[in-house]
Amino acid sequence: MRKYIELSEEVIARLVCGKCVEGSLHRDEWTGKVTFRAYQRMPRIREKDRLVKKLPWGWVKESIERIKVYGSFPKNIGTARVMGLLEDNTREAKNALIDRELIDFV
């Protein structure tokens, strides 16, 4: 059994580009033909994280809900030195947050 499905030009254009199209198949009440209706999804618009301070081994960023601290250290400097650098990185991140609070409220 073969069924023919009516597709709009927008759906065909997305399929030609290799993109997926989410939607629903249903039978039209008046014509009896099977038609495809694409969902009209809105893209998620997310605010970018704001850089608070660039650290020597990472960064401190602020999003709407969180404070993010990132640190990346080379393995070849040894575990003891990495632990010391981690403490220094954390101390600098704390100082950056204190400075941000002082600047925002003054």
DSSP file (Angstrom, degrees, kcal/mol; ACC not computed):
  #  RESIDUE AA STRUCTURE BP1 BP2  ACC     N-H-->O    O-->H-N    N-H-->O    O-->H-N    TCO  KAPPA ALPHA  PHI   PSI    X-CA   Y-CA   Z-CA
    1    1 A M              0   0    0      0, 0.0     2,-0.4     0, 0.0     0, 0.0   0.000 360.0 360.0 360.0 133.3    0.0    0.0    0.0
    2    2 A R        -     0   0    0      2,-0.0     2,-0.4     0, 0.0     0, 0.0  -0.916 360.0-170.2-112.2 136.8    1.3    3.4   -0.9
    3    3 A K        -     0   0    0     -2,-0.4     2,-0.5    30,-0.0    30,-0.0  -0.983  13.8-143.3-123.4 137.6    0.3    6.6    0.8
    4    4 A Y        -     0   0    0     -2,-0.4    30,-0.7     2,-0.0     2,-0.5  -0.858  14.4-156.1-101.4 134.4    1.2   10.0   -0.4
    5    5 A I  E     -a   34   0A   0     -2,-0.5     2,-0.5    28,-0.1    30,-0.2  -0.924  12.0-133.2-114.6 131.8    2.1   12.7    2.1
    6    6 A E  E     -a   35   0A   0     28,-1.9    30,-1.8    -2,-0.5     2,-0.4  -0.721  26.6-173.6 -84.1 128.0    1.8   16.4    1.6
    7    7 A L        -     0   0    0     -2,-0.5     2,-0.1    28,-0.1    30,-0.1  -0.945  19.6-125.4-121.8 143.0    4.8   18.4    2.7
    8    8 A S     >  -     0   0    0     -2,-0.4     4,-2.0    28,-0.3     5,-0.2  -0.345  29.2-107.9 -79.7 167.5    5.2   22.1    2.8
    9    9 A E  H  > S+     0   0    0      1,-0.2     4,-2.4     2,-0.2     5,-0.2   0.863 118.5  55.8 -64.0 -36.6    8.1   23.9    1.1
   10   10 A E  H  > S+     0   0    0      2,-0.2     4,-2.1     1,-0.2    -1,-0.2   0.903 107.7  48.9 -63.4 -40.8    9.8   24.7    4.5
   11   11 A V  H  > S+     0   0    0      1,-0.2     4,-2.2     2,-0.2    -2,-0.2   0.923 112.0  48.0 -65.4 -44.2    9.8   21.0    5.4
   12   12 A I  H  X S+     0   0    0     -4,-2.0     4,-2.4     1,-0.2    -1,-0.2   0.897 109.6  53.5 -63.9 -39.9   11.3   20.0    2.1
   13   13 A A  H  X S+     0   0    0     -4,-2.4     4,-1.5     1,-0.2    -1,-0.2   0.906 110.3  47.1 -62.9 -41.2   14.0   22.7    2.3
   14   14 A R  H  <>S+     0   0    0     -4,-2.1     5,-2.4     1,-0.2     4,-0.4   0.896 112.1  50.1 -66.9 -39.4   15.1   21.5    5.8
   15   15 A L  H ><5S+     0   0    0     -4,-2.2     3,-1.1     1,-0.2    -2,-0.2   0.884 107.9  53.0 -66.5 -38.2   15.2   17.9    4.6
   16   16 A V  H 3<5S+     0   0    0     -4,-2.4    -1,-0.2     1,-0.3    -2,-0.2   0.859 105.6  54.9 -64.9 -34.7   17.3   18.8    1.5
   17   17 A C  T 3<5S-     0   0    0     -4,-1.5    -1,-0.3    -5,-0.2    -2,-0.2   0.569 121.2-110.5 -74.2  -7.8   19.8   20.5    3.9
   18   18 A G  T < 5S+     0   0    0     -3,-1.1    -3,-0.2    -4,-0.4     2,-0.2   0.623  72.7 136.9  89.4  13.5   20.0   17.3    5.8
   19   19 A K      < -     0   0    0     -5,-2.4    -1,-0.3    -6,-0.2     2,-0.2  -0.574  54.9-112.9 -93.1 157.7   18.3   18.5    8.9
   20   20 A C        -     0   0    0     -2,-0.2     2,-0.5     2,-0.0    -1,-0.1  -0.588  22.8-154.1 -85.0 150.3   15.6   16.6   10.9
   21   21 A V        -     0   0    0     -2,-0.2     2,-0.4    -6,-0.0   -10,-0.0  -0.978   4.3-157.4-128.0 118.0   12.1   17.8   11.0
   22   22 A E        +     0   0    0     -2,-0.5    17,-2.7    17,-0.2     2,-0.3  -0.746  38.3 110.9 -93.0 142.1    9.9   16.9   14.0
   23   23 A G  E     -B   38   0A   0     -2,-0.4     2,-0.4    15,-0.3    15,-0.2  -0.944  56.1 -82.6-177.8-162.0    6.2   17.0   13.5
   24   24 A S  E     -B   37   0A   0     13,-2.4    13,-2.8    -2,-0.3     2,-0.4  -0.978  21.3-140.1-133.9 145.1    3.0   15.0   13.3
   25   25 A L  E     +B   36   0A   0     -2,-0.4     2,-0.3    11,-0.2    11,-0.2  -0.860  33.9 158.0 -98.7 135.8    1.2   13.0   10.6
   26   26 A H  E     -B   35   0A   0      9,-2.4     9,-3.2    -2,-0.4     2,-0.5  -0.986  42.0-106.9-152.5 161.7   -2.5   13.3   10.4
   27   27 A R  E     -B   34   0A   0     -2,-0.3     7,-0.2     7,-0.2     2,-0.2  -0.788  36.7-120.9 -93.4 129.8   -5.3   12.8    8.0
   28   28 A D     >  -     0   0    0      5,-3.1     4,-1.5    -2,-0.5    -1,-0.0  -0.499  15.0-141.3 -69.4 134.0   -6.9   16.0    6.7
   29   29 A E  T  4 S+     0   0    0     -2,-0.2    -1,-0.1     1,-0.2    -2,-0.0   0.875  95.3  37.7 -64.6 -39.3  -10.7   16.0    7.5
   30   30 A W  T  4 S+     0   0    0      1,-0.1    -1,-0.2     3,-0.1    -2,-0.0   0.911 128.4  26.8 -85.5 -43.4  -11.8   17.6    4.2
   31   31 A T  T  4 S-     0   0    0      2,-0.1    -2,-0.2     1,-0.0    -1,-0.1   0.741  89.3-135.1 -94.3 -23.0   -9.5   16.0    1.6
   32   32 A G     <  +     0   0    0     -4,-1.5     2,-0.2     1,-0.3    -3,-0.1   0.507  58.9 135.3  81.6   3.4   -8.7   12.7    3.3
   33   33 A K        -     0   0    0     -6,-0.1    -5,-3.1     1,-0.1     2,-0.5  -0.553  62.2-112.3 -86.0 151.2   -5.0   13.0    2.4
   34   34 A V  E     -aB   5  27A   0    -30,-0.7   -28,-1.9    -7,-0.2     2,-0.3  -0.711  41.5-173.7 -81.1 126.9   -2.3   12.3    4.9
   35   35 A T  E     -aB   6  26A   0     -9,-3.2    -9,-2.4    -2,-0.5     2,-0.5  -0.885  20.1-136.8-123.9 154.8   -0.5   15.6    5.7
   36   36 A F  E     - B   0  25A   0    -30,-1.8     2,-0.6    -2,-0.3   -28,-0.3  -0.945  13.9-165.6-111.6 126.5    2.6   16.3    7.8
   37   37 A R  E     - B   0  24A   0    -13,-2.8   -13,-2.4    -2,-0.5     2,-0.2  -0.957  15.1-141.8-114.3 117.1    2.6   19.3   10.1
   38   38 A A  E     - B   0  23A   0     -2,-0.6   -15,-0.3   -15,-0.2     2,-0.2  -0.514  22.2-112.8 -76.9 141.6    6.0   20.4   11.4
   39   39 A Y        -     0   0    0    -17,-2.7     2,-1.2    -2,-0.2   -17,-0.2  -0.531  20.2-134.3 -71.2 138.9    6.3   21.6   15.0
   40   40 A Q        -     0   0    0     -2,-0.2     2,-0.3     2,-0.0    -1,-0.1  -0.719  34.7-179.3 -95.5  84.3    7.1   25.2   15.3
   41   41 A R        -     0   0    0     -2,-1.2   -19,-0.0   -19,-0.1    -3,-0.0  -0.667  21.7-136.9 -90.0 138.4    9.8   25.0   17.9
   42   42 A M        -     0   0    0     -2,-0.3     2,-0.1     1,-0.0     3,-0.0  -0.767  26.1-114.4 -90.8 137.0   11.5   28.1   19.2
   43   43 A P        -     0   0    0      0, 0.0     2,-0.5     0, 0.0    -1,-0.0  -0.423  32.1-108.4 -69.1 145.8   15.3   28.0   19.6
   44   44 A R        -     0   0    0     -2,-0.1     2,-0.6     1,-0.0     0, 0.0  -0.618  30.2-158.1 -75.5 125.6   16.6   28.2   23.2
   45   45 A I        -     0   0    0     -2,-0.5     2,-0.4    -3,-0.0    -1,-0.0  -0.926  13.5-174.4-108.8 116.4   18.3   31.5   23.7
   46   46 A R        -     0   0    0     -2,-0.6     2,-0.2     0, 0.0    -2,-0.0  -0.901  25.7-119.0-116.8 138.0   20.7   31.4   26.6
   47   47 A E        -     0   0    0     -2,-0.4    17,-0.2     1,-0.1     3,-0.1  -0.540  35.3-115.9 -73.8 136.3   22.6   34.2   28.1
   48   48 A K        -     0   0    0     -2,-0.2     2,-0.2     1,-0.1    -1,-0.1  -0.344  32.4 -99.1 -70.7 152.3   26.4   33.8   27.9
   49   49 A D        -     0   0    0     14,-0.1     2,-0.5     1,-0.1    14,-0.2  -0.473  34.8-127.7 -70.6 142.9   28.5   33.5   31.0
   50   50 A R  E     -C   62   0B   0     12,-2.9    12,-2.6    -2,-0.2     2,-0.4  -0.822  18.8-125.8 -96.1 127.1   30.2   36.7   32.1
   51   51 A L  E     -C   61   0B   0     -2,-0.5    10,-0.3    10,-0.2     3,-0.1  -0.579  26.6-179.6 -72.8 122.5   34.0   36.4   32.7
   52   52 A V  E     -     0   0B   0      8,-2.9     2,-0.3    -2,-0.4     9,-0.2   0.890  67.8 -15.7 -87.1 -48.0   34.8   37.7   36.2
   53   53 A K  E     -C   60   0B   0      7,-1.6     7,-2.2     2,-0.0     2,-0.6  -0.961  55.9-129.4-159.0 140.2   38.6   37.1   36.0
   54   54 A K  E     -C   59   0B   0     -2,-0.3     5,-0.3     5,-0.2     7,-0.0  -0.823  32.2-157.7 -87.9 122.2   41.1   35.3   33.9
   55   55 A L  E >   -C   58   0B   0      3,-1.9     3,-0.9    -2,-0.6    34,-0.1  -0.575  28.9-109.2 -97.7 162.6   43.3   33.2   36.1
   56   56 A P  T 3  S+     0   0    0      0, 0.0    -1,-0.1     0, 0.0     3,-0.0   0.833 119.9  25.0 -60.1 -31.1   46.8   32.0   35.3
   57   57 A W  T 3  S-     0   0    0     28,-0.1    15,-2.9    13,-0.1     2,-0.3   0.149 137.2 -29.9-119.6  18.1   45.5   28.4   35.1
   58   58 A G  E <   -CD  55  71B   0     -3,-0.9    -3,-1.9    13,-0.2     2,-0.3  -0.928  69.7 -88.2 170.0-144.3   41.9   28.9   34.3
   59   59 A W  E     -CD  54  70B   0     11,-1.5    11,-2.7    -2,-0.3     2,-0.4  -0.971  11.8-131.0-156.2 166.3   39.0   31.4   34.8
   60   60 A V  E     +CD  53  69B   0     -7,-2.2    -8,-2.9    -2,-0.3    -7,-1.6  -0.998  32.7 178.2-123.9 123.8   36.1   32.5   37.0
   61   61 A K  E     -CD  51  68B   0      7,-2.9     7,-3.2    -2,-0.4     2,-0.4  -0.875  19.1-144.9-126.1 159.0   32.8   33.1   35.3
   62   62 A E  E     +CD  50  67B   0    -12,-2.6   -12,-2.9    -2,-0.3     5,-0.2  -0.988  16.6 179.3-126.6 124.8   29.3   34.1   36.5
   63   63 A S        -     0   0    0      3,-3.0   -15,-0.1    -2,-0.4   -14,-0.1  -0.436  50.2 -86.5-106.0-172.0   26.1   32.8   35.0
   64   64 A I  S    S+     0   0    0    -17,-0.2     3,-0.0     1,-0.2   -15,-0.0   0.898 124.7  16.3 -64.3 -40.0   22.5   33.6   36.0
   65   65 A E  S    S+     0   0    0      1,-0.1     2,-0.3     0, 0.0    -1,-0.2   0.610 122.7  45.7-109.9 -15.0   22.4   30.9   38.7
   66   66 A R        -     0   0    0      2,-0.0    -3,-3.0     0, 0.0     2,-0.5  -0.894  58.1-136.7-136.9 157.3   26.1   29.9   39.3
   67   67 A I  E     -D   62   0B   0     -2,-0.3     2,-0.5    -5,-0.2    -5,-0.2  -0.973  32.7-158.1-106.2 126.1   29.6   31.0   39.9
   68   68 A K  E     -D   61   0B   0     -7,-3.2    -7,-2.9    -2,-0.5     2,-0.4  -0.910  11.9-172.9-114.3 130.8   32.0   28.8   37.8
   69   69 A V  E     -D   60   0B   0     -2,-0.5     2,-0.4    -9,-0.2    -9,-0.2  -0.987   6.5-173.9-122.0 128.8   35.6   28.2   38.6
   70   70 A Y  E     +D   59   0B   0    -11,-2.7   -11,-1.5    -2,-0.4     2,-0.4  -0.972   6.0 173.8-125.0 136.5   37.8   26.3   36.1
   71   71 A G  E     -D   58   0B   0     -2,-0.4     2,-0.4   -13,-0.2   -13,-0.2  -0.993   6.9-176.5-142.3 136.4   41.4   25.3   36.5
   72   72 A S        -     0   0    0    -15,-2.9    -2,-0.0    -2,-0.4     0, 0.0  -0.988   8.3-175.2-136.2 124.0   43.6   23.1   34.3
   73   73 A F        -     0   0    0     -2,-0.4     2,-0.1     2,-0.0     9,-0.0  -0.910  29.5-109.0-122.3 144.0   47.1   22.2   35.3
   74   74 A P    >   -     0   0    0      0, 0.0     3,-0.9     0, 0.0     4,-0.1  -0.465  19.8-141.0 -71.0 143.0   49.8   20.2   33.4
   75   75 A K  G >  S+     0   0    0      1,-0.2     3,-1.5    -2,-0.1     7,-0.1   0.772  91.5  71.9 -73.8 -26.3   50.6   16.8   34.7
   76   76 A N  G 3  S+     0   0    0      1,-0.3    -1,-0.2     2,-0.1     3,-0.1   0.515  82.7  70.0 -75.1  -2.7   54.3   17.0   34.2
   77   77 A I  G <  S-     0   0    0     -3,-0.9     4,-0.3     1,-0.2    -1,-0.3   0.554 107.6-110.1 -91.0  -6.3   54.9   19.4   37.0
   78   78 A G    <>  -     0   0    0     -3,-1.5     4,-1.9     3,-0.1    -1,-0.2   0.048  20.8 -87.4  97.9 155.1   54.1   16.9   39.7
   79   79 A T  H  > S+     0   0    0      1,-0.2     4,-2.3     2,-0.2     5,-0.2   0.899 120.9  52.5 -68.1 -42.5   51.4   16.3   42.2
   80   80 A A  H  > S+     0   0    0      1,-0.2     4,-1.8     2,-0.2    -1,-0.2   0.916 112.6  44.9 -63.0 -42.8   52.8   18.4   45.0
   81   81 A R  H  > S+     0   0    0     -4,-0.3     4,-2.7     2,-0.2    -1,-0.2   0.874 110.8  54.1 -69.4 -36.5   53.2   21.4   42.8
   82   82 A V  H  X S+     0   0    0     -4,-1.9     4,-2.4     2,-0.2    -2,-0.2   0.904 107.4  51.5 -62.7 -40.2   49.7   20.9   41.3
   83   83 A M  H  X S+     0   0    0     -4,-2.3     4,-1.8     2,-0.2    -1,-0.2   0.903 111.3  47.3 -63.6 -40.5   48.2   20.9   44.8
   84   84 A G  H  X S+     0   0    0     -4,-1.8     4,-2.2     2,-0.2    -2,-0.2   0.911 112.9  48.3 -65.2 -42.8   50.0   24.2   45.6
   85   85 A L  H  X S+     0   0    0     -4,-2.7     4,-2.8     1,-0.2    -2,-0.2   0.850 108.3  55.7 -66.5 -33.9   48.9   25.7   42.3
   86   86 A L  H  X S+     0   0    0     -4,-2.4     4,-2.3     2,-0.2    -1,-0.2   0.908 108.5  46.9 -64.5 -41.7   45.3   24.6   43.0
   87   87 A E  H  X S+     0   0    0     -4,-1.8     4,-2.4     2,-0.2    -2,-0.2   0.916 113.6  48.3 -65.1 -42.6   45.3   26.4   46.3
   88   88 A D  H  X S+     0   0    0     -4,-2.2     4,-2.5     2,-0.2    -2,-0.2   0.913 111.5  50.3 -62.4 -42.3   46.7   29.5   44.7
   89   89 A N  H  X S+     0   0    0     -4,-2.8     4,-2.0     1,-0.2    -2,-0.2   0.904 111.7  47.7 -62.8 -42.3   44.1   29.3   41.9
   90   90 A T  H  X S+     0   0    0     -4,-2.3     4,-2.3     2,-0.2    -1,-0.2   0.891 110.7  51.6 -66.3 -40.1   41.3   29.0   44.4
   91   91 A R  H  X S+     0   0    0     -4,-2.4     4,-2.4     1,-0.2    -2,-0.2   0.918 110.8  47.8 -63.4 -43.4   42.7   31.9   46.5
   92   92 A E  H  X S+     0   0    0     -4,-2.5     4,-2.2     1,-0.2    -1,-0.2   0.872 110.3  52.6 -65.5 -36.3   42.8   34.1   43.4
   93   93 A A  H  X S+     0   0    0     -4,-2.0     4,-1.9     2,-0.2    -2,-0.2   0.911 109.7  48.7 -64.7 -42.1   39.3   33.1   42.5
   94   94 A K  H  X S+     0   0    0     -4,-2.3     4,-2.2     1,-0.2    -2,-0.2   0.922 111.3  49.5 -63.0 -44.1   38.0   34.0   45.9
   95   95 A N  H  X S+     0   0    0     -4,-2.4     4,-2.7     1,-0.2    -1,-0.2   0.875 108.5  53.8 -62.6 -37.2   39.8   37.4   45.7
   96   96 A A  H  X S+     0   0    0     -4,-2.2     4,-2.3     2,-0.2    -1,-0.2   0.891 109.0  48.6 -64.3 -39.0   38.2   38.0   42.3
   97   97 A L  H  X S+     0   0    0     -4,-1.9     4,-2.1     2,-0.2    -2,-0.2   0.888 111.3  49.7 -68.1 -38.5   34.7   37.3   43.7
   98   98 A I  H  X S+     0   0    0     -4,-2.2     4,-2.4     2,-0.2    -2,-0.2   0.930 111.4  49.0 -64.1 -44.5   35.4   39.7   46.6
   99   99 A D  H  X S+     0   0    0     -4,-2.7     4,-2.5     1,-0.2     5,-0.2   0.905 109.8  52.3 -61.2 -41.5   36.6   42.4   44.2
  100  100 A R  H  X S+     0   0    0     -4,-2.3     4,-2.4     1,-0.2    -1,-0.2   0.907 110.2  48.0 -61.1 -42.6   33.5   41.9   42.1
  101  101 A E  H  X S+     0   0    0     -4,-2.1     4,-1.9     2,-0.2    -1,-0.2   0.911 112.3  49.1 -64.7 -42.2   31.3   42.3   45.1
  102  102 A L  H  X S+     0   0    0     -4,-2.4     4,-0.6     1,-0.2    -2,-0.2   0.905 113.9  45.5 -64.9 -40.9   33.1   45.5   46.2
  103  103 A I  H >< S+     0   0    0     -4,-2.5     3,-0.6     1,-0.2    -2,-0.2   0.896 112.5  50.9 -69.7 -39.7   32.9   47.0   42.7
  104  104 A D  H 3< S+     0   0    0     -4,-2.4    -1,-0.2     1,-0.2    -2,-0.2   0.848 115.2  41.4 -67.5 -33.8   29.2   46.1   42.3
  105  105 A F  H 3<        0   0    0     -4,-1.9    -1,-0.2     1,-0.2    -2,-0.2   0.422 360.0 360.0 -97.9   1.9   28.1   47.6   45.6
  106  106 A V    <<        0   0    0     -4,-0.6    -1,-0.2    -3,-0.6    -2,-0.1   0.422 360.0 360.0-102.1 360.0   30.2   50.8   45.5
